[in-house]
Amino acid sequence: MDTGAAAGVIPSAREAGFRMPAEWELHDAVWLAWPSHAELWQRDLDAARDEFVGLCRAIADVDPQTGRPRGEFLDVLVRDEHGRRQAAAALAGLPLRLHYAAFGDIWLRDTAPVFVRSAAGGEVAAVCFRFNGWGEKYLFPADMTVAREVRRLAAVHSFEAPFIFEGGAIEVDGEGTALTTSQCLLNPNRNPTLTRADLERDLAEALGIERLLWLGDGLANDHTDGHVDTLARFCAPGRVLCMEARDADDPNRTALGKIAADLAEFRDAKGRAFEVIRVPSPGLVQSRDGEAMPASYLNFYVANTTVVVPTYGSPCDAEAVELVAACFPTRRTVGVSARALLTGGGAFHCITQQQPAAAKVRR
């Protein structure tokens, strides 16, 4: 594919016939980064690595009888030779490709490119956005360049989107509908000169979106300013999951109620009302310092054969996994601890970025 056009103008992904597929469509691989920065994770580093490995094993889905993986390839970034040896040992036996690359931290949902696929030929490309450390809160220089490095390693063509954006800020159904939040996208710490109409236009061009639906505020103490991948997730076109507070001390009771009410009023790009499926919130999950953390069961990752749901040691863990499983009947659904990862601000969806296959839908 040549992304160039007449007079040197580079078309958008939409102009070139590309759009972002739904997460349940077939993947060639998933991109991740080996937890490496001791100065960031401190005493949670070893536990975060254990949870990272649990996620990778669930995604790879190795058949215990044949030893063959049924899931998808793991493309894992490592900073240096020491990290390569650690990752190779921890992930031995899995379908793995290790790549040397600089990265600020492991949150590739936000720092890696967003992959898109063409409707005509099934070609896969990458959309590289600008990144400013979640509104200049966490500025690591390598995070500003990792999207283009992943694009190079994936050996696909790319489109440049000239505005600040993170992949966790959007959720798509693969049929033209997307969800986001005003708390994040309209926050002046990202694109202060862009209006809501500007962002709707720019995301339509970047990802092939036809209708962008706006939720309000996100979870308490969310470093991302309300990424939608902790609030509402599609499980099929016209079907969306959100959370409900069960406990009086749930710090997100008001925000979650508003999200469910808004989803019930929305219409998607095809004019359909949503079937809204509610799973319990984990409730109050606290840090060692007693601060509420942005725990969400909706930060799951939909792999080729498995849905991996983060768990936090909450009484609602098992019920949440069961309810998510009912929404993905052709896949196995597993709950894997993400409590240590949460100390860094997110869970499984936040640290993964799927690379879709040039193939038809996998449902």
C-alpha positions as CSV (number, residue, x, y, z in Angstrom):
1,M,0.0,0.0,0.0
2,D,1.2,3.5,-0.8
3,T,-0.2,6.1,1.7
4,G,1.0,8.9,-0.6
5,A,-1.4,10.8,-2.8
6,A,-1.3,13.5,-5.5
7,A,0.9,16.5,-4.8
8,G,2.5,14.7,-1.8
9,V,-0.7,14.7,0.3
10,I,-1.0,11.7,2.7
11,P,-4.6,10.5,2.9
12,S,-6.2,9.5,6.2
13,A,-6.9,5.9,7.0
14,R,-10.5,6.4,6.2
15,E,-9.8,8.0,2.8
16,A,-7.6,5.0,2.0
17,G,-10.4,2.6,2.9
18,F,-9.2,1.5,6.4
19,R,-11.1,1.2,9.7
20,M,-10.4,-0.1,13.2
21,P,-11.8,-3.7,13.6
22,A,-13.7,-4.8,16.7
23,E,-11.5,-6.6,19.2
24,W,-13.2,-9.9,18.7
25,E,-12.1,-10.1,15.1
26,L,-9.2,-12.4,14.3
27,H,-5.7,-11.2,15.5
28,D,-2.3,-12.1,14.0
29,A,-0.7,-11.1,17.3
30,V,-0.8,-9.0,20.4
31,W,1.8,-6.4,21.3
32,L,3.0,-6.1,24.9
33,A,6.1,-4.8,26.8
34,W,8.0,-6.7,29.5
35,P,7.6,-4.9,32.9
36,S,11.1,-3.6,33.4
37,H,11.2,-0.3,35.3
38,A,12.1,-0.9,38.9
39,E,12.0,2.8,39.7
40,L,8.3,2.9,38.6
41,W,7.0,-0.4,40.0
42,Q,9.2,-0.6,43.1
43,R,8.1,-3.4,45.3
44,D,5.2,-4.4,43.0
45,L,7.5,-5.3,40.1
46,D,7.8,-9.0,40.7
47,A,4.1,-9.4,41.3
48,A,3.3,-7.3,38.2
49,R,5.5,-9.6,36.2
50,D,3.7,-12.7,37.5
51,E,0.4,-11.2,36.5
52,F,1.8,-10.3,33.1
53,V,2.9,-13.9,32.6
54,G,-0.6,-15.1,33.6
55,L,-2.1,-12.8,31.0
56,C,0.3,-14.1,28.3
57,R,-0.4,-17.7,29.1
58,A,-4.1,-17.1,28.9
59,I,-3.8,-15.4,25.5
60,A,-1.5,-18.1,24.1
61,D,-3.9,-20.8,25.2
62,V,-1.5,-23.7,24.9
63,D,-3.3,-27.1,24.5
64,P,-2.3,-29.2,27.5
65,Q,-2.5,-32.4,25.4
66,T,-0.6,-31.3,22.3
67,G,1.5,-28.5,23.7
68,R,0.4,-26.4,20.7
69,P,-0.9,-22.8,21.1
70,R,-4.5,-22.2,20.2
71,G,-4.4,-18.5,20.7
72,E,-2.3,-15.7,19.2
73,F,1.4,-14.8,19.0
74,L,2.9,-12.6,21.7
75,D,5.1,-9.8,20.3
76,V,6.9,-8.5,23.4
77,L,9.1,-5.5,23.7
78,V,12.2,-5.8,25.9
79,R,14.6,-2.9,26.8
80,D,17.9,-4.8,26.8
81,E,19.6,-8.2,26.9
82,H,18.8,-8.6,30.6
83,G,15.1,-8.1,29.9
84,R,15.2,-10.4,27.0
85,R,16.6,-13.2,29.1
86,Q,14.0,-12.6,31.9
87,A,11.1,-12.5,29.4
88,A,12.3,-15.6,27.5
89,A,12.6,-17.6,30.7
90,A,9.2,-16.4,32.1
91,L,7.4,-17.0,28.8
92,A,9.1,-20.2,27.7
93,G,6.8,-22.5,25.8
94,L,4.6,-19.8,24.5
95,P,4.3,-18.5,20.9
96,L,6.7,-15.6,21.4
97,R,8.7,-13.0,19.5
98,L,10.9,-10.7,21.5
99,H,11.9,-7.3,20.2
100,Y,14.5,-4.8,21.5
101,A,12.8,-1.4,21.8
102,A,12.9,1.6,24.1
103,F,9.6,2.2,26.0
104,G,8.6,4.3,28.9
105,D,6.3,1.8,30.6
106,I,4.1,-1.1,29.6
107,W,0.9,0.7,28.7
108,L,0.9,-0.1,25.0
109,R,-2.8,0.3,24.6
110,D,-2.0,4.0,24.8
111,T,1.5,4.4,23.5
112,A,1.6,1.8,20.6
113,P,-0.2,2.5,17.3
114,V,-3.8,1.6,16.7
115,F,-4.0,-1.0,14.0
116,V,-6.6,-0.7,11.2
117,R,-7.6,-3.0,8.3
118,S,-8.7,-2.2,4.7
119,A,-12.2,-3.3,3.7
120,A,-11.1,-4.0,0.1
121,G,-7.9,-6.0,0.4
122,G,-7.7,-7.0,4.0
123,E,-4.4,-5.2,4.4
124,V,-3.3,-4.1,7.9
125,A,-1.8,-0.7,8.7
126,A,-1.0,1.3,11.8
127,V,-2.2,4.7,12.9
128,C,0.4,6.6,14.9
129,F,-1.0,9.3,17.2
130,R,0.8,11.9,19.2
131,F,1.2,11.2,22.9
132,N,1.8,13.5,25.8
133,G,2.0,11.3,28.8
134,W,-1.8,11.3,29.6
135,G,-2.0,15.1,29.8
136,E,1.7,15.6,30.8
137,K,1.3,13.6,34.0
138,Y,3.8,10.9,33.2
139,L,6.4,12.0,30.7
140,F,8.8,9.3,29.6
141,P,10.6,10.2,26.4
142,A,10.5,6.7,24.9
143,D,6.8,6.6,25.1
144,M,6.7,9.4,22.5
145,T,8.4,7.2,20.0
146,V,7.3,3.7,20.7
147,A,4.3,3.8,18.3
148,R,6.5,4.3,15.3
149,E,8.9,1.6,16.6
150,V,6.1,-0.9,16.9
151,R,4.9,0.0,13.5
152,R,8.4,-0.6,12.1
153,L,8.7,-3.9,14.0
154,A,5.2,-5.0,12.7
155,A,6.4,-4.2,9.2
156,V,3.2,-2.5,8.2
157,H,2.5,0.8,6.5
158,S,1.3,3.7,8.7
159,F,-0.9,6.7,8.8
160,E,0.0,9.8,11.0
161,A,-2.8,11.3,13.0
162,P,-1.7,14.9,14.0
163,F,-3.4,15.1,17.4
164,I,-2.9,13.7,20.9
165,F,-4.8,10.5,21.6
166,E,-4.6,7.2,23.5
167,G,-6.0,3.9,22.4
168,G,-7.7,3.3,25.7
169,A,-9.9,6.3,25.1
170,I,-11.9,4.6,22.4
171,E,-14.0,1.4,22.1
172,V,-15.3,0.3,18.7
173,D,-17.9,-2.2,17.5
174,G,-16.3,-2.8,14.1
175,E,-19.4,-1.5,12.3
176,G,-18.7,2.2,12.6
177,T,-19.8,3.0,16.2
178,A,-17.3,4.1,18.9
179,L,-17.6,5.1,22.6
180,T,-15.4,7.6,24.3
181,T,-15.6,10.0,27.3
182,S,-15.7,13.8,27.4
183,Q,-13.5,13.8,30.6
184,C,-10.6,12.4,28.6
185,L,-11.0,13.6,25.0
186,L,-12.2,17.1,25.9
187,N,-9.7,17.6,28.7
188,P,-7.6,20.7,27.9
189,N,-4.5,18.8,28.9
190,R,-4.7,16.9,25.5
191,N,-5.8,19.0,22.6
192,P,-6.9,22.4,24.0
193,T,-7.6,23.9,20.6
194,L,-9.8,21.1,19.3
195,T,-13.6,21.1,19.8
196,R,-15.9,18.1,20.2
197,A,-16.8,18.5,16.5
198,D,-13.1,18.6,15.6
199,L,-12.3,15.4,17.5
200,E,-15.3,13.6,15.9
201,R,-14.0,14.6,12.5
202,D,-10.4,13.7,13.2
203,L,-11.2,10.3,14.8
204,A,-13.5,9.5,11.9
205,E,-10.6,10.1,9.5
206,A,-8.0,8.3,11.7
207,L,-10.0,5.1,12.5
208,G,-13.0,5.0,10.1
209,I,-15.6,5.8,12.8
210,E,-19.1,6.8,11.6
211,R,-20.6,7.7,15.0
212,L,-18.8,8.7,18.1
213,L,-20.9,8.4,21.3
214,W,-19.8,10.5,24.3
215,L,-19.9,9.3,27.9
216,G,-19.1,11.6,30.8
217,D,-16.7,11.0,33.7
218,G,-14.6,7.9,34.4
219,L,-13.4,6.1,37.6
220,A,-12.1,7.8,40.6
221,N,-8.3,8.4,40.6
222,D,-8.0,7.2,37.0
223,H,-4.6,8.6,35.8
224,T,-5.9,8.5,32.2
225,D,-8.8,11.0,33.0
226,G,-11.5,8.5,32.3
227,H,-10.5,6.1,29.6
228,V,-13.6,4.3,28.3
229,D,-11.9,0.8,28.3
230,T,-12.6,0.7,32.1
231,L,-16.2,1.9,31.7
232,A,-18.0,0.4,28.7
233,R,-17.1,-2.4,26.3
234,F,-18.8,-3.9,23.3
235,C,-19.2,-7.7,23.2
236,A,-21.0,-7.5,19.8
237,P,-22.6,-4.8,17.6
238,G,-25.6,-3.5,19.6
239,R,-24.5,-5.1,22.9
240,V,-22.4,-3.2,25.4
241,L,-21.2,-4.0,29.0
242,C,-21.0,-1.5,31.8
243,M,-20.6,-1.9,35.6
244,E,-23.0,-1.3,38.5
245,A,-22.1,-0.4,42.1
246,R,-23.2,-3.0,44.7
247,D,-21.7,-1.5,47.8
248,A,-22.5,1.8,49.6
249,D,-18.8,2.7,49.8
250,D,-18.1,2.2,46.0
251,P,-16.3,5.4,45.0
252,N,-17.8,5.1,41.5
253,R,-21.5,4.7,42.3
254,T,-22.6,8.0,40.8
255,A,-20.4,7.8,37.7
256,L,-21.4,4.2,36.9
257,G,-25.1,4.9,37.2
258,K,-24.8,7.8,34.8
259,I,-22.9,5.6,32.3
260,A,-25.6,3.0,32.3
261,A,-28.3,5.6,31.8
262,D,-26.5,7.2,28.9
263,L,-25.8,3.9,27.2
264,A,-29.5,3.1,27.4
265,E,-30.3,6.3,25.5
266,F,-27.7,5.9,22.7
267,R,-28.2,4.7,19.1
268,D,-25.4,3.2,17.2
269,A,-24.2,3.9,13.6
270,K,-26.9,1.6,12.3
271,G,-29.6,3.2,14.3
272,R,-29.9,0.4,16.9
273,A,-30.5,0.9,20.6
274,F,-28.0,-0.9,22.8
275,E,-28.7,-4.0,24.8
276,V,-26.9,-2.9,28.0
277,I,-25.4,-5.7,30.1
278,R,-24.4,-4.8,33.7
279,V,-21.7,-6.6,35.6
280,P,-20.8,-5.7,39.2
281,S,-18.1,-3.2,40.0
282,P,-15.2,-4.6,42.1
283,G,-16.2,-2.0,44.7
284,L,-13.6,-0.1,46.7
285,V,-10.1,-1.5,45.9
286,Q,-7.5,0.4,47.9
287,S,-3.8,1.0,47.5
288,R,-1.4,0.4,50.4
289,D,-1.9,4.1,51.3
290,G,-5.7,3.6,51.5
291,E,-6.4,5.4,48.2
292,A,-9.2,4.1,45.9
293,M,-7.7,2.6,42.8
294,P,-9.5,2.5,39.4
295,A,-10.3,-1.2,39.4
296,S,-12.5,-2.4,36.6
297,Y,-13.6,-5.8,35.3
298,L,-14.2,-4.2,31.9
299,N,-10.5,-3.8,31.3
300,F,-10.5,-7.4,29.9
301,Y,-8.7,-8.4,26.7
302,V,-10.5,-10.3,23.9
303,A,-7.9,-12.7,22.4
304,N,-8.5,-15.2,19.6
305,T,-9.7,-18.0,21.8
306,T,-9.8,-16.5,25.3
307,V,-11.2,-13.5,27.1
308,V,-8.9,-12.5,30.0
309,V,-10.8,-10.7,32.8
310,P,-8.8,-8.9,35.5
311,T,-9.6,-9.8,39.1
312,Y,-8.7,-7.9,42.3
313,G,-9.6,-10.2,45.3
314,S,-13.1,-8.7,45.4
315,P,-16.1,-10.8,46.5
316,C,-17.5,-9.9,43.0
317,D,-14.6,-11.5,41.0
318,A,-16.3,-14.8,40.2
319,E,-19.6,-13.3,39.3
320,A,-18.0,-10.7,37.0
321,V,-16.0,-13.4,35.1
322,E,-19.2,-15.5,34.7
323,L,-21.2,-12.6,33.3
324,V,-18.4,-11.6,30.9
325,A,-18.1,-15.3,29.8
326,A,-21.8,-15.3,28.9
327,C,-21.2,-12.5,26.4
328,F,-18.5,-14.4,24.6
329,P,-19.9,-17.9,24.2
330,T,-17.4,-19.0,21.5
331,R,-14.4,-18.3,23.7
332,R,-13.2,-19.5,27.1
333,T,-13.2,-16.8,29.7
334,V,-10.7,-16.8,32.5
335,G,-10.1,-14.5,35.5
336,V,-6.5,-13.6,36.2
337,S,-5.2,-11.5,39.1
338,A,-4.4,-7.9,38.1
339,R,-4.1,-6.4,41.6
340,A,-0.3,-5.6,41.3
341,L,-0.7,-4.2,37.7
342,L,-3.4,-1.9,39.1
343,T,-0.9,-0.2,41.3
344,G,0.5,1.2,38.1
345,G,-2.9,2.5,37.0
346,G,-4.5,-0.1,34.8
347,A,-5.0,-3.8,34.0
348,F,-5.0,-6.1,31.0
349,H,-6.6,-4.1,28.2
350,C,-4.2,-1.2,29.1
351,I,-1.1,-3.3,28.5
352,T,-2.2,-5.0,25.2
353,Q,-2.6,-3.8,21.7
354,Q,-3.9,-6.3,19.2
355,Q,-2.7,-6.5,15.6
356,P,-5.7,-7.7,13.5
357,A,-5.3,-10.4,10.9
358,A,-5.9,-9.7,7.2
359,A,-8.9,-12.1,7.4
360,K,-12.6,-12.3,8.1
361,V,-14.3,-11.8,11.4
362,R,-13.7,-14.3,14.2
363,R,-16.8,-14.2,16.5
